[in-house]
Amino acid sequence: MTASIVGWAHSRFGKLEDETLEGLITGVATAALEHAGVAPQDVDEIVLGHFNAGFSPQDFTASLVLQADDRLRFKPATRVENACATGSAAVRQGLRAIDARAARIVLVVGAEQMTKTPGAEIAANLLKASYLPEDGDTPAGFAGVFGKIASAYFQRYGDQSDALARIAAKNHRNGVDNPYAQMRKDLGYAFCRQESDKNPYVAGPLKRTDCSLVSDGAAAIVLADTETALSMRRAVAFRANEHVQDFLPMSKRDIVAFEGCREAWTRALARARVGLDDLSFVETHDCFTIAELIEYEAMGLAEPGQGAKLALEGQTEKDGRLPVNPSGGLKAKGHPIGATGVSMHALTAMQLTGEADGIQVPGAALGGIFNMGGAAVANYVSILERIK
């Protein structure tokens, strides 16, 4: 364990009409430093996760973090991007600076403002996270890409619409008590399962309730080396942090297997020297319900084609064998792309310190995180444990 999370901050996710991208970034940066008890002048490095891809006209954003406090002036600041795993890419960049002993304290911020972009442009921007020579003309944008994945999965293993509706209902139910969530409404299984005017099909077998939300929001964490962290108010250590990158074209992969996800989990569990049964909960990347279903299998919780059983039997509910997405996940919490991975780490740290108001998993001791970019192209897994 070379680094720990020692503080964090999280904005509300949603359609934040009165916010600016700069305001989101500076707000969480300031709050995270205050929560950690770290003075701005003591920060050694800044990493910003910001996907953008056309959502913001301001495309050079790393230095916006410095707007939070003049004492951050002249600090190294870098923006990183890895599609929907941009936030976790920023976290990993901060960890690597500490691992290399190039920094003792790193401020990591993730942010995105998406809702001010017209709908057609949103779809076009998101589709940039696919392989355009093959998927650039996909109807319904990135939802269409995952509609193809869902159709392929159904063709191989049978219609899993019941399981997808259970996953959607679970995550919406979990999101009700998350103060940061964009949608705090228990939609119920029947609504998620049934096609209706309010829940139409979007792409392939995926309905509106199978798709994550277009969101604005930001989150930040403060990282410190272990020696420094143990002298601070709290410390949530990284037992493991792994990054696996796969081919971008889906044609070069078994797209219903999420092999990069499987490899990242295998490496992380080995590095942490734990098994899935040791985890108290997992925050996983449910950009679409089919993604969460396949991730059950890729992480090793179920055999290929058997993930539906976990959802239908309630094994991933908050009181189940392994709670998955107690926050409500991307499905209910929202998915402001650059913020998502940082949010997952902040919320996991909250769980492990007993500070997850409303969504606390009782006795949480070890938390797993999976954040992916594209269709299981960029795969990041963290395993966290409180050490102070």
Buried (B, 14 or more C-beta within 10 A) or exposed (E): BBBBBBBBBBBBBBBBEEBBBBBBBBBBBBBBBBBBEBEBEBBBBBBBBBBBBBBBEEEEBBBBBBBBBEBBEEBBBBBBBBBBBBBBBBBBBBBBBBBEEEBBBBBBBBBBBBBBBEEEEBBBBBBBBBBEEBBEEBEBBBBBBBBBBBBBBBEEBEEBBEBBBBBBBBBBBBBBBBEBBBBBEBBEBEBBBEEEEEBEEBBBBBBBBBBBBBBBBBBBBBBBBBEBBBEBEBBBBBBBBBBBBBEBBBEEBEBBBBBBBBBBBBBBBEBBEBEBEBBBBBBBBBBBBBBBBBBBBBBEBBEBBEBBEBBBEEBBBBEBBBBBBBBBBBBBBBBBBBBBBBBBBBBBBBBBBEEBEBBBBEEBBBBBBBBBBBBBBBBBBBBBBBBB
